[in-house]
Amino acid sequence: MGEENEVEKPSTREAGETAAAMDKVTDVHEEKEMSSKVDRSKVQQAMAKLAAEQAARAEAARLQEKELAAVKVAKEDVELIAQQFNLDRKRAERCLREAKGDVRAAMHELLRV
């Protein structure tokens, strides 16, 4: 039953050493084969593309933060949202800024979540 899945063990020490040596040669050959198939220019292009995408996301996030910082919000509105939705002041202020200072829009967004 379970004998089919078992690996056949070498019968002598010499056969075991030969099998081990063959495994090493096969492993080295497979590694060389894999590394020779890799097109380095494609890898570099892919890495450059990823770096450019990451930089673009970081720039977009920076611009969004700058835009949100420019929105004027009243302290009373921040307090109202913080109390009504049991939020800390930072989260309430962020939500209000994302709603362009509109208290109703901020509350609707919080209710939707």
Buried (B, 14 or more C-beta within 10 A) or exposed (E): EEEEEEEEEEEEEEEEEEEEEEEEEEEEEEEEEEEEEEEEEEEEEEEEEEEEEEEEEEEEEEEEEEEBEEBEBEEEBBEBBBEEBEBEEEBBBBBBBBBEBBBEBBBEBBEEE
